[in-house]
Amino acid sequence: MPNTAKQHCGGKLLFAIVIVLASALYFRTYALHPAPHMDKQIRKSLIDNLKEHVRLNSQTELSKYPPKIQQQIIDKRADEILKKDPRGFENMVQTTLQRVMNQRSEAMSPRYLSGADPYYYYALTEKVIRDGVLGEPAAKPGTFINVLRSAPAGNPDVRNLHPVVGAFFAKVANGINPGISLMRVTAFVPLFFVVLIVLFYFLTARLLGTGLFAVFSGCLVFILSPMVIQRSAYGWYDTDVYNFLFPILILGTCLSGLKDSKQSHVWGFLGGVMTGFYPLFWQGWSLIFMLITGSGLVVGAADLLKKDKFKRRYSSLIYTGTYIVMSAVFGWLFLGKEVALDTLSSIIDYFRGVTGASIDVWPNLLVMVGETEPVSLTKWVYLCSHYGAVAFGLIGLTGACILYLKDREKLENRCALLTVVFFLPIFIFSLKSQRITMFSIFPLSLLMVLGVSYFQDVVRRLSRKIKKPLFSKLCRAAGGLIILGMIVPRSLIGAHVAGIQRHLIMNDTWYHVLKELEKKSSENSIVYSWWPPGYFISAIAHRAVVIDGGTHAHRENFWIAKALMTKDEKKAAGFLRMLASGGNQAADFLESKGLSPDETVGVLDKIVGLKRKEAFKELPENWNDEDKNALLDKTHAEKNLRPGYVLVYDDVLHKNLELQILSRWNFQRAQEILSSKTENVKDLRNDYVQKMLKISAGSLPYETNMALKEKRADIYIFQNGLVYDAKSNEMHMPLFGGRQTPVSFYFRDDRRWNFKEEPDSTLPVSAVLMKDGEKLTLDFIHKDLLSTFLFQLYYFDAESYDFIAPVSREHNPDTGATVAVFHVDWDKIS
């Protein structure tokens, strides 16, 4: 009988693990699933569009009738149109279906990795396979020089084992399937770790002393959390999977140390080894280190407050003491002293950055990054899971505190208290930064495990009071159904939404342009762009970049913004030449000479667009020739200047607020505003963002991809009221009081851009009229913006420029993606 019982229990455990794993892998592999049948949805959508078109063209006539009669007339006329040309409608259905499938192919393509950060590790994995190392050792132990970042000098990156793991998987995969692409292999790596995460979750959660059903419920909620899915799905070749795995392992050693007092030091040793190993995969390991240390000390202090001594009184403190020492020893051993200390303080620096707690007058770009923004409680709930899971988590948190106060010696109660203490700080931190939310999901799910267990205990007590066995069983079954009803449906819905919202930025448009850039440029070239595509350029084109997704704190972001948003081609090329000459070294040199940031920017803004001899004359007369040449070597290098290319794309144009803020930054105003004391401000980040907007000279208006509201023969009316007459080739904007003003606009004819200027226009904006596939698109842009380097490259292919020449451009009318690359001729500006 005992063996049968064990087999029965083992069978249940295996079944629970298989269910969780099947669910986890299913929702993470939507990119590999066949496309859903879309024919019916497209037909309905086209008919709805036809009815809307009928309504727009019959507004005057329909206004005479009540809404119900209007709809009947619209339906009847739409049916008549469909009956007149059924073949034309069918062709439209097939054309639309093909376009939608193309869009899905771009959005869900299994050919590419998700997001941008995975491409950083992809590039390093390629290098490990090719050269056997991440890069040449840097001056600081534990770091290496990444030559494809922070050009021209390269970036000292902290050594990371994730690319080594990817290289190992690639070797195994090529042994099974020779010739399989590295991108395909690395896309599957997160799924392997998902399996490990599920297995170790069951082991750790069982330490809380709950039943299998509670652990199953908690693991299902955790692994199907939208944020967990997005950061461990197929194609997400980033280090986020380790941020789920290591906390589970480390907290598991902590709970084991509490339960096994004789082996507390052994578990502390294992926890320390894992914590020392953790920073080889993620630099923010100090967050977990502080949480485990704080939790262990709090439980230890609570144990000491108990008057009556008990056998396991010191187990928490023994574990924590051993853990701290071993974490320091192995962190030092794996990373080296300097890097270990740097990464230990990284979480503090991160929070200072995302909250804007900085006295530096240079703009802090980190607060502009979406995932660093604070989250509301409602958003936090849906990022983690849903209200049902949170409700059980609250039951678990409350019950854990109450039960510990009733019986502090009971092992399960001490483990539950430690879980509560572990969760609360990370919950508070996560409200300050969306990225930190991912660390709160695991402890929340453990509290949910406790909550489900406590709820089951209440149901069991109630069922025991029922004398009839059948009704007693029904009571327990009802309790289980309530738990499943509150957890499973919403978890599955959230997982489905997360699964279809694959964060795929790379697509065929990007890939083709980057590969063409690789063919047409030399290996030592530098590509200048805004920071989001930096990792793409390094990984696909194998070319160095100045800024990327990991260099928000670098001042080179400011100079790139200045280059892209200036109206002067010489000055734009001059800023890029300065970056090619020495990055931010010129600014550092001027500040070392005692110049303020405002003066530094003023000097560089004045000289970068000039030839070296002319720039020499513009420098202060009281400088000696040696200092002048030292500065010009950092702005106007004449030897070994690496070839330069500029990359622009649709998203940087449509979301150029960051560029405007940085390029129009007023350092004198920054000094005044940032040095003023802020009183009674709870949200430092929001306060800093508001200050940024005040410091900058403001932003200029622009509207892109304006929707067409109505078409009457040759008259096009757009959503913002702009009217275009295709017959007379004129454009005007209705104003208040029935007045109209003509609008200056650009249009393309015979493959050339033409400008129709309207001297009488009262608007400071111009329109850009384009034919995008079968549709007419319109962008409405302030004239000062339209004349900037960025907009001239994107719209007009540098047609009026002398130093910049187009290299490659690709546009996808289905997705709207546009990527263009230009070559900078240093010889012409020197």
N, C-alpha and C positions, 0 to 999 in steps of 0.2 A: 504493500500500500504506500509506504513512504516514497518508493521509487516512482510509482504511478503519479503521486501528487506532484513530485518534482518535475516529471515529464509534462504534466498538465500545466504547471506554472511556467515551465520553459516554453511550451507551445504558445501560451498566451503572450509571453514577452516577445517571442519571435514574430507572432502575428502583428502585434502592436508596432514593432519596429518596421516591418515590411509595409504596413499601411502608411506610416509617416514618411518613409523613404519614397514610396511610390508617389505620394502627393507632392513631396518636395521636388522630386525630379521632373514630374509632369509640368508643374507651373514654371519651372526654370528653363524649359526647353521649347517654348513656343516658337522660336525661330526655326526649329527642326520639324515642326508639325506641318502637315499639308494645309494649304490655304482653305479657309471656309467657303462654302457656297455663297456667292454674293449676287447672283443673277436677280433674285427677287428684290433685294434691297435697292439695287441700282435702278431697276424698272420703276419702283415706287418713287425713288428720288427724282428721276427724270420727269415723271408725270407731275410730281409736286412742283418742279421747276417750271414746267410748261404752264401749269395753272397760275403760278406767280407771274409769269411773263404775260399771260392773258389779262390778269388783273391790272398790271402796270400799264398796258396799252389801252385799257378800257376804263380808266379811273373816272373820267368825266361822265361817261354814260352810266356807269354802275352807281355813281353817287346818288342817283335818283331813287334807288331801290333800298329796301331794308337789307341787313346783312344776310339773312337766310336766302332771299331771292338772288342777291349778288352771287352767293356761292353756287346756287343752282345754274345760273347763267355761265359762270366760269367753268363748271364741270361739263356742261353741255358743249361749249365751244372747244374745250380741250379734247373731248371725245371726237368731235367732228374733224379736228386737225389730225388726230391719230388715224382715223379711218381713211382720210384722204391719202396719207403716205405711210402705210404700215411698214414698208420696206425701209424707208428712210429712218423711221423710229428704231427698227431692229438694228440697222447699221450703227445708229447712235449708241444703242445699248452695248453692242460689241466693242465699239471704240472706247466708251467710258469704262467698260469692264477691263479692257486691256490697260487703260491708264491707271485704274485703281490697283490692278495687279502689279503694275510697275512700281507704283508708290509703295505697295506692301513689300515688294521685293527690296526696295531701298530701305524701308523702315525695319524689316524683320530679317534682313539678309543673314544667313548663317556664314557668309564668307568673311565677315568682319567682326572685330571685337566691339564691345559696347563702350560708350563713353570715350573719354580722352585719356585719363590716367593709365588704363591698361596698356596703352601704346608706349608709355615710358618703360614699363617692364618688358614689353615685347622687344623693344630695341636692345635692351640689356641682355635679354635671353639670346637674341641673335649673336651678340658679341661673345657671350660665354661659349656658345656652340662653335663660333668661328675662331676665337682667339684663346679660349680657355680661361679668360679673366674678365672682370667687369671693366677694368681700365687700369691705367698706371697709378701707382700709389701717390696720394697727395701728401702734403707736408704734415697734416694732422693724422696721427695713427687712427686706423679704422675707417678712413675715407679714401676715395679714389677720384681721379680727374675724369669727368664725363665731358669729352671733347665736343659733343653735339649740343651742349647746353651752355648758356651764358657766354656766347662767343664775344670776343675772339679768344679769351683766356681759357674757357672751359669752366665747369662748375665742380667744386669739391663735394661730391655726393657721399652720404654715409653708406657703407657696404651693406648689401641686402642679399639674403639667400633666396628670395622668391624667384629671381631669374635662374638660379641654379636648380631649383625645383622644377621650373619649366623646362630647362635643358634636359633634366633627367627624364621627364615624361616624353620629351621629343625623341630621345634615344630609344626608349622602350617602344614607343609608337612606330618608329621607323623600322624597328626589328620585326614588328608584326605586319605593318603595311608600309613597305619601302616607298619613299617619295611623297608621303603625306605632308601637306603644307604645315609649317610651323604655326601659322595663325589658327588653323583648324585644331591642332593639338592643344595650344594654349587656351582656346575657347572652352575645352572640356575640363581643364584643371580645376576650376571652382567646384564642379560637380563631384569630383573625388573628395574634396574637403567637406562638402555637404554631407556625404556619407559618414565621414569621421565625426562631424559635429553631432549628428543624430545619435550615433552610438555612444559617444562620451556624454551627451546630455542625459541619456537614460541612466548611465552609471552615476553621474553627479546628483541628479534629482532624486534618485532612490536613497541617497544619504540623508534626506530629510525625513525618512521614516514613513513616507506615505505609501498608498497602494499603487498598483500598476495603472489603474484607470486615471488617477490624478496625474501621474507622470506622463502618460500618453496624451492627456488633454493639454498639459503645459508644453510639451514638445511640439505638438501640432500647431499650437498658437505661435510659438517661437519660430518654427521653421517656415510657417506660412505668413509671417509678418511681412507686409509690403516692403518695408525697408530692408529686411533681411534677404528677401527674394531679389530685389534689385541689385544688391551688393554681393550676391553669390550665384547669380544666374549664369547660364551658358553665355560665354563671351566676356564676362566681367573678370578679366585677368588682372585683378588688382590685389592689394594686400588685405582687403576688408575681410576675407574669409578667416584670416588669422585673428582678427579682432573679435570674431565669434568663438573660434576654437580655443585660444589661449585663456581667456577669462573663464571658460567652462572648466578647463583643466586645472587652472590655478585655484579657483574657488573650490573645486573638488578636493584638492589637497588640504585646503583650510578646513573644510567640513570634516574630512577624515581625521585631521589633527585634533579637532574638538572631541570626536567620538572615541578615538583610540589614544587615551592619555599616555599609555606606555610608549607609544611610537610617535608622539607629537613632534619630537625633534627630527625624526626621519621624514615625516610629511612636510615639515618646515624646510628641510633640506631639498626635497623634491620640488616644492613650490618655488624656492629660491632659484633652483636650476632652470626651471621653466621661465621664470620672470627674467633671469639673466639672458636666456636664449631668445625671448620675445622681441627685444629691440633689433635683432638681426632681420626681423620682418616688418616692424613698424616702430617708428621713432617715438610715438606717443605712449609707449609702454608705461611711463611713469604714472599715468592716470590709474591704471589697475594696481600698480605698486602702492600708491597712496590709499586707494580704496581698501585693499586687503589689509594693509598695515593699520589703517584707522579702524576698520571693523574688528580686527583681532584685539586691538587695545581696548576698544569700548566694551566688548564682551568680557575681556579679562578684568577690566575695572569693575564691571557689574558683578562678576563672580567674587571679587575680593570684598565687595560691600556686604555680601551675605555673612551673617553672624556665625551660623553653623558651618563648620568646615565639612567639605565633601571631597570624595576621592579625586575628582577631575578638576579641582579648584584652579590649578595653574596651567592646565593644558593649552588654553588659548594664548597665554603669555609666553609659554615655552615655544609654541609654534611660531608666534609672531616674532620673537627674538631671533630664533633660528632663521626664519624667513628673511628678515631684514639683512642679517649678516650674509647669508648665502646669495641673496639678490645682488648685494654690492660686490661680493667676490666674483660671481660669475658674470655680472655686467661688466666689471673691470676686465675680466679675463677675455670675454668675447669681443668687447668693443675697444678697450683701452680707456685709460683714465679720463682723458679730455672729452672724448665722444660720449662716454657714459654720463659724465656730468652735464654735458650740453643737452643730451636727450632727456635727462632727468628733469631739467628745467623747461623743456620744450612745451609742456602742457600749460605752464604759467605764461610763457611768451605767447602761446596761441590765444589764450583767453584775453590777454592784454590787447592783442591785435584785433580780434573779432569784436571786442567791445569798444574799440577806438580809444582805449586808455593809453594815449601816447602824447608826449609833449613835442614831438618832432613836427616842425613846420612843413616838412615834405608830406605830400598826400599819402594816406594809408589806404592802399587799394584792397586790402583783405576784407574790409567791411562791405565792399561792393560785390563780393562773391556770394552767390545765392545760398549755398549750403551752410554758410556761416551765420545766416540771419537767425534771430530768436524765433521761437515758435509759440503759438498760443496753446493753451491746454487742449483745446479741441483738435488742433492739428497734430499735437503730440500723440493724442489717442489714436488717430487714424494712421500716423506714421508707424506707430508700434503695432497696433492691431485694430481693436474696436472696443466699444463700451462694455460688451459682455465680458471680455477678457479682463478689462480694467476693473469691473465690478468684483469679479472673483479675486483679483489682485488686492483690492481694498479689504475684502473679507480676510484674505490671508495675512495682510499686514496687521489689521486690527486684532485678529485672533492670535497671531504670534506674540504680540506684546502682552495681551491678557494672560495667555497660558504661561508665558515666561514668569510673570509676576506671581502666578499661582504656584508654580513648581520650577524654580530656577535650576534645580539639579538634574532634571530630566534631559537626556541628551537631545532629543528631538526639539525641545523647546529652545535650547541654547543654539542649535543650528538654525532654527527659524529666526531667532533674534539676530543672529549674524547676517542672515539674508536681508532682513529689514534694514539694518545699519549699512550694509553694502549698497542697497538700492537708493536710499534717500538722497545722499549727496549727488549721485550721478543723475537722479531725476531733476534736481535743482539746476545742475550744470547744463543738462540737455535743453532746458527751457531757454537758456542763453544762446545756444548754438545748435542749429539743426543737425550738424554732423555728429555731435556728441550723443544725439538721441539713440543712435544705433547701439550704444553701450548699455542703455537702460532696458532694452528689450529682454535680454536674458534674465536679469534679476526680477523684472516684472513677471516673467513667465514662471519663475520659481515661486514667487508670492502667489501666483494663480494656482500652482500645484497645491500649495498649502490651503488656499481658499477652497478649492474643490474638495480636498480631503476633509476640511472642517465641515463643509456643507454635507458631505456624505455621512459624517459622524452624527450630525443632527438628524438626518433622514433615518439612519439606523436606529437611533434612540426612539424616534417616533414610531418606527415600524415594530419595535419590540413591544410597544404598548398595545398594539393591535393583536387581539387574541387569535383571530382566524389566520392561519398560515398563508392562505391564498391572498388575502388583502394585505398582509404584511409584505409579501413578495411584490405585489403590485405597487405598494408604496415605495419600495426601494427602486423598482423599475422606473417609476415616475420621476424619482429624484435624478436618476441617470439620464432620462430623456430631457429633463429641464437643463441639466448641465450641457448635454450635447446640443440642445436647441439654442442655448445662449452662446455657444462657442463655434460650432462647426459651420453653420450657414454663412455667417459673416466672415469667418476666416477664409472660406473658399471664395467668396465674392471678392474680398480684398486681394487674395492671391491671384485671382484671374485678372483683375485690373492691373496689378503690378506686373503680371506676366506679359500682357499685351502692350504695356508702356515701356517697351525696350528702349533704353537710352542709347540709341545708335546714331552717332554723328557721322562716322565714316560711311561713304557710299561710293558708287561708281564714278560720280563726278569728281569727287575729291581724289580718289585713288588714281584715276587716269591722269589728272593734272600733276599730281605729285610724282608719278612715275615718269612723266614727260620732263618734269623739272630735273629729275635725277639724270636722265639721258642727256639733257642739253646744258648741264652745268658741271663744273669740275668738282672734285671731291672736297676741296678746301673752301668751297663757297659758303657764304653766310646768307640766310634767308631772313628778311625783316618782315614781321607781321605783328598783329596784336597777339596777346598771350594764349587764347583758347586753342589754336591749332598747332602750338609749338611741338607737342609730342607727336602729332601726326607727321609733321615735316621731318622730324628726327628719325622716326621709325620707318616711314614709307619711302621718303625721298633720300634718307640717309645724309641729310645736310644739317649743318649747325644752325641754331637759332639764338637770338639774343634773349628772348623772354619766353616763358611757357607757364604751364599750370602750377609749377612749384616755385616761381620767382616773383610772387606778388609783392614781396618786401623790397625787391631790387629797384633802384632808382632808374634803371634803364627803361622801365615802363613809362616813366615821365617823358623821356627823350623820344621814345617811339611815338607817344601821343603827340608831342610837339611836331614831329616830322609829318605824321599823317594828317594833322589838322592845320598845317600852315598853307597859305595861298601861294607862297613863293617856291617854285620848283628848285631853284638854287639852294634855298635854305633847307628844304626838305631833304635834298640829296646831301647837303652839308651835315645835317644831324646824323644821317645814316653813315656818312664817312667818319664822323667823330666816333660813333659806336664801333665801326670797323677798326678804327685806329687804337682804341683802348677802352671801350665800354664807358664806364662812369669815371674813368681816371682823370679826365680833364676837370670835371666838377670837384673831385676830391683834391686835386692840385690847387684849384683856386680857393677852396675853403681852408686849405692848409696855409695859404698866404694871408688869411685873415678876412677874406671876403664873406659877406653874409650870403645865404641862399639866394636872396633877391638880386644881389650884385653878381653872383656867380651866373645865374640864368641870363642876366642882362648882357654880360660879357660874351657868353657863348652864343646867344641869340644874334649878337652883332657880328661875330666873326665867322661862324660856320659856313655861311653861304659865299664867302669871299675866297679868292685864290690866296695861297699861303703868303705871298709877298704883300698883298693888300691887307691881309689879316694882321701881319706883323706890325704894320704902321698904325693899326687901330688900337693896339695894346697900350696900356698906361706908359707914359714917357719916363716915369721914375723906375720902371722895371729895367733890369739889365738884359743884355741880349741872351744870356744863358737861360734866364727864366722864361723869356718869350719863346725861345726855341723849344724849351722843355714842354711848355703848354701846347705849342703847335704840333709837336710830335704826337700829342694825344688827341689832336683834332684834325690835323692835316697830314697824316702819315703819308710819305711819298714812296716808301719802299715796303715790299711785302704786304701790300694792301689786298686782302682777299676779295675775290669776286663777290658782288652783291646782287641780291634779287629781292624784290618786294612781292608779297602775296596778299591779295585782298579777296574778300568773299562776301556773300550777301548778308550774313548775320552781323558782321562787324559794321556794316552800313546801317542796317535796320536798328541796331542797338548800340548807337555810338555815344550814349550819354557819358560813359566812363571817359571816353576820349575827350569829349568836350570839357568835362570837369577838370581833367588833368592839364589839358593844353591851355586852359584859360585861368589857371591857378594863380592867385595873387598872394605872394609870399609875405608882403607887408601886412596885409589883412589877416593872413594865417597867424602871424606872430601875435597880433592883437587879440584875435578871437580865441585861439587855443590857449593863450596864457591867462585868459580871464577865468575866474573860478565859476564852476557850475554848482548850483545849489539845488538840493531836493530833486535830482534827476535819477530816477530808478533805472532807466534804460540808457546806459552810456553809449551803446552802439547807435541808437536812434539819434541821440544828442549829437554824436560826432558826425553822422550823415547830414544832419541839418546844418551843422557848422561848415561842412564841406561845400554845401550848396551856397552858403553865404560867402565863403572864401572865394569860390570861383566867380568868374565874371558872368555867370549865368549860361543857360543853354539856348540854342537856336531851334526854332520849330521845324519839323519835317514830318511828313506822312508818306508811308510807302505802301505799295500794293493796295491802293484804294479800290474798293469794290464798285462795280457798275450798278447804279440804282435803276436806271431806266434807259431804254434805247428807242428813239423814234426816227425811223428812216436813217438819215445821216447825222442825227443829233445824239450825242452820248452824254448822259447825265450821271455824275458820280456821287457817291454817298455824301461827300462834304459840300455838295451843291455845285461843283465845278462843271461847266458845260463846254463840250467840244463839238464844233461843227466841222465834220469831215469834208463837207463839200467846199466850204470857203476856207478851210484850214485856219479857223480862228478859235480862240478859247476865251471865255470870260467867267467871272465869278459874280453871282448875285450878291448885292449888299443890302443893308437895311433901307427901308423906304422904297423898295422896287428898283433901286439904282443898280447898275452893273459896272464892273471895271474890267478892261481887257487884261489878259494874263500873258506874260512872256513865257514861251515854252520851247523845248527842244524836241525834235522828232527825227526819226531815221528815214532816209530816202536814198535809194540806190547805194546802200551800204555805207552811207556817210551821214554824219550828224549835221543837222541844220538847226539854226536858231532863229526863231521868229520873235523879234524884239518888239515890245509894245511900250513906246516912250510914255504914253499916257496912263500906264498902269499905276495904281496907287498901292499896290501890294509889294512887300519886300521879298516875295517868293517867286520862284519859277517852277514850271511843271516839266516833267520828263515823260514823254509819251512813247511807249514801246509796244510792239506787237510780240506777245509771249505765246508762241504756238498759235492757237486759234483765237486767243482772246487778247483784248486790248488792256494794257495795264498802265497805271498812271502813278507817278511819285510826285509829291508836292513838297518842295524843299526851299529853305531860306537861301537867298542868293549868296550869302557869305559862306554857307556850308557847301553849296554846290561848286564853289571855286576852290575848295581845299584840295590838297594833294590826294587824299583818299577818294573823294567823290569824282575827281577828274580821272583817276585811274579806273575806277569801277565802271563809270558810265561811258567815258569817252576814249578809253584805251590809250590815254596819254597822247592823243593826236596832236596837241599843241605843244608838247614838251620836247626839249632838245637833248636831255641827258638820260631819259627813260624810254625804253623800247619794249613793246609787248613780246612775250615769249610763248605763252600758252593761255587759252581761255576755254572753259567749257560751261555750258548751261543746260540744265534739265528742266524743260517746261512743265513736266508732271509734278516735280517737287519744288521748283523754284530755286534749286541750289545753283549757285554761280561761283566759280573759283577762277581767278586770273593771276598770272605771274608776269612780272616785268623785270628786265635787267637794268641795272644802274651802271652807266659808263663812267667810271672814276676818271679816266683820262680826260674826258671833256670838261670836267669841273675843276681839275687840278691846275 
